[in-house]
Amino acid sequence: MSKSLISSIIYALIADAVWGLAFIVPNLLYNYTAVEITFGRYFIYGIFSIVILFIENKKIYKLIRRNMWKNAFLFAFCGNIGYYLFLVISIKLTGAAISTLIIGLLPITTALYGNCINHEFSFKKLLPSISIIFIGIFILNCASFKGTIDTKFNIYGIFCSLIALCLWTWYAVANARFLRENKEFTPKIWSTITGGSTLCLMPFFVLILKVMMPQSIKISQMLNFNNQIFKFWGSALVLGIIVSWIGTVFWNKASNALPVSLAGQMTVGETVFGLTYSFLVELRFPNIIELVGILTVIYGVLFGIKTVRKLKETNAEEIKEVQL
């Protein structure tokens, strides 16, 4: 296995480990809605990015061009604001169970769409690992949804879930392609520019949700000086800087060299790390269904890594033979 592939896998795992914190931090903020927590997260992410943009303005100014901002705003919408906006609306209309089940397909859709766009490997070769991961995700969903009562069929809610799924799937593939075609943008700089663009989109995010779900976000509650406000903004700092900014930097590093078909499969690591953190916080071991689901997902990812390694070695040997 090449050093480039190994380092990219490590970067992806670090991103997954960081993103997994998003599973447990909101549980500390029971007095705040999911939308308010998301607002705090992306607000801090945006402010932090703007500060870095000012600090490194000379370096970034040389890279700025009109077309770059179009991509930055598009990625900020599809990967952050738009994705979560449609997910929240879906949960409101359909319930968390169906919405989470559909969004849980992200590793599958990203791997398939990425391979379709980039023509990296034969779909027949990728199918076994993708199928194993799908089975693992299904098992984990069965464990999560056991006893849920908020499931309700709503075609508009399902449609919003599918839009959220498509937005992030497209973002993952398009972002990886952009970074490969624009090497002058380092993972750190691009994460910063995306964060600044996310901040610019925040007013639209708040306005739409205030109209559709007035009780979902109360700005006054996030500004009241009390004991809870320190916990809220402390958590927002963790989510905004560590989860969003640092997580995106490492994901951008992974996207630079990792085949998108494999990177897509590795996004499931976020769920595995998130569940692991949850078990640690709850001071419990996973039940048998959760354990089987996690082990199945891990096996699927390892199988995918092994498949990609073999395919890369085969391709390298074929290129050498042609050159000879």
N, C-alpha and C positions, 0 to 999 in steps of 0.2 A: 504494500500500500504506500503510495507516494506521500511525502511530507505535506504537500499542499492539501491533499484529501484529508489527512489526519488532522491538520490544524483547522481546516474548515469544519470538520465534524465537531471538534472541541468548541469552536466558536458558536456553532448552532446549539450545542448542549448548554453552554453558558447562557445564551439568550433564553433558552427554554427554562433554565433554572431561575433566571431573573424574572421572566414573565410569570412564572408559577406563583410568585409572591402576590400577584393580583387576586389569587384565589382566597387568601387568608386575611389580607389587610382590611378589606371591606367589612369583615366580621367584627372588627374592633369598633366600627362606627355604626352601631345599631340605631342611633338617633338620626341618621342621615339616609336619604334615599340613594338608590343606585345612580341616578342622574346627577345628584349633587356631588357624589364621590367622583364620578367621571369628570364633572366640571373642574373640581379641584385638581385632579390628576393632569388633565390637558392644559389647564391654566398654568400650573407650575412648569410643566414640560415646555410650554411656549415661552414663558418668562425667562426660564433658564437658558433656552436656546437663543433668545434675543440678546441676553447678556453676553453669551459666547460670541455671537455675531459681531457685537460691538468691540469685544476684546481682540478678536482676530479679523477685524474688518479689512485690513490691507490684504491679507491672504485670500479672503473670500471675495473681496471686491474684484479681483482679477478674474475670478471664475464666473461672475454674475453676467448673465445674458437673458434676454427676454424669454426664450424658449425654456430655460431652466426653471423659471418661476411657474410656468404653465404646468410642468411636470411636478414641481414641488406642491402646488396647491391641489393638483389631481391626486397625488399620492397621499397627501394629508387628509383629503376627503375620503378616499376609498379605504385607506388603511386605518384611519382613526375616527374622525367625526361622523362621516356618513355611515360607516360600518356599524358603529355603536348606536347611532340614531335609529337605524332600521331594526337593529336587534332589540332595542328598548321598546319600540312600537310593537314589534312582534310579540314580545313577552306580555305586553299590556293586552293585546287582542287575543292571543292564543294560549298564553301560559308559558311557564319556564320549561316544562317538559318537552313539548314538541319543538320549541325554538332551540333548545340546547341540543336536541337530537339532530336537527338539521345543521346547525353550526358545527357540530362534532364531525361532520363530513369534510371539514376543511383540509386535513392532511391528504385525503383521497382526491378531492377536486383539484388541489394545488399540484399534486404530483401528476395527475392525468393531463391537466391543462398545460402545465409546464412542458411536459414531454411532447404534447401535441404541437405546441408553438415552436419549440427548439429542436424537435426531432433528434433527441439525444440517444434514446435506446429503443429497442423493439418493445412494443406494449406487451407482447407475450412473455418477455423476460421479466418485466416489472409486475405483472399480474399476481404472482404468488405472494410477494411481500405486501402489496397493497391489499390483497384479500385477507391476509392474516391480520393486518392492522385494522381493517374494517370489522372483522370478527371481534377483535379486542375492544374496539370502541363500542360496538353493540352490547357486549357483555357489561362494560362499565356503565353504559346508559341504563341497562336493566337494573343494575345495582343502585344507581342514583334515583331512578324513577319509581322504585318500589314504594308503594304507599302514597304516591303523589296524588293530589286531588285538584290541582289547578289546571289540568289539561282540558282544553275546550277547542273544538274545531271551528276555525274561522279562516276562510279562504284569504282574506286580506292580511291576516297575521302570518299565515304560511307564506304568502307572496313576499312579505317584508323580510322574513327569515331567508328566503331564497335570494333576495336582493343583497342582503348582508353577506351571505355566502359567496355570491358572485363578485361583490366588491373586493373582499379581502383576497379571494383567489386571484383576481386580476392584478391586484396590487402586488402580491408576492412575486408573481412572474414578471410583471412590467418593471418593478423596482430592481430586481436582479439583472434584467437585461440592460436597464439604464446604467447601472453601476459598471457593468462590463464594457459598455460602449463609451463610457465617460470616465476613464481612469483618473482624470484630474480631480474628481470628487472623491475624497477619502471617505470611508464609512463614518468617521466622526463629523466631518463637515456636512455630509448629506443628511445625517440624523439631525444636526442642528438646523439646517435650512428647512427640513420637513417640520420640525418643531415650531419654528417661527411662523410657517404657513398655517399650522394647526391653530395657533393663537389667533390669527386673523379670521379664521372661520368660526371661532367660538361664539361671537354674537349671534350668528345665524342659527347655530345649534341651540342656544338658550331661547331665542325668539320662537323657533318652531315648537320646541317642547313646552314653552309657556302657553302657547295657543292650544296645542293638542292635549297636554296634560298639565294643567295649571298647578296642581299640587305636587308635581314631581320635583320641582326645584324652587327653593325660597332663598334668594340672595341674602336676605336679612339674617337668616339662621346661620349662614356661613361667615357672618361678620360680627355676630353678637359676642361680646367679651365675656366668656365664662370658661369653666374647666373643660368642657367638651371641645371648644374651639381650638385649643392647643393640640388635642388629640387629632382633630380633623385635619388641620394644616400640617401637622407632623406626618400623618399618613399620606397626605397629598404630596409632600416632599419626597417620600419614599416611592410612591407611585409615579410621580412626574419625572424625577431625576434618575432613580435607579431602574425602575421597571420600564418606563417609556424611553428615556434618552439613552441610558447605558445599554438596555436591552436591544434597542434599535441599532446602536453602533455595532454590537457583536453580531446581530443578524445580518447587517450589511456586510460585515467581514466574511461571514459564512457564504452569503449570496454571491460574493465576488468570484469564488472558485468552485463552490459545490454545485453539482448538477441539480437543476430545479426539481427534477423528478425525485431526487433523494431528499432535497431540502424540504419539499412538501411533506414527505413522510415523517421527517424529523420534527415538524411542528407539533406532532402529537406528544412530544416530550414535555411541552408546557403543561398538559393535563396530568401527566404522570408526576411531575415535580409538584404541581399544585395539590394533588391528592396526598402526596407524601407529606407536604407541609401541614395539610389539614389533619392528618393522622397524628403528627407530632404535637400540634396544638391541642387536639382533643385527647391526647394521651391514650391512644388506642391502636390496636393492630387492625389492618384491613380485614374485612370478613372474607369468606372463601370466594364469593363472586367477584369482589373487588380485586382480590389477589390474582385470581385467574385472568381477569381482564387486563390488569397491569402487566403480568408476565407475558400474556399473548401479544400485547402492543410492543413490549420491549423486544420480544423475539422477532416480530415482524420488521422492526426497524433494523435490528442486527442482520436479519436476512437480506434486507434491502441494501445495506452497506456492503455486505459480501457480494451481492449480485452486481452492484455498480463497480466494485473493485475488479471483479473478474471481467466485466464488459470493457472496462478501461484498458486492462492488460491485453485483452484480445485485440482491441482496436489499435493499440500501440504496436503489437506484433505485426498486424496486417500492414500498417503504415511502413514499418521497417522493411518488410518483404517487397513492397511496391518500390521503395527507394533503391533496394538492391537490384 
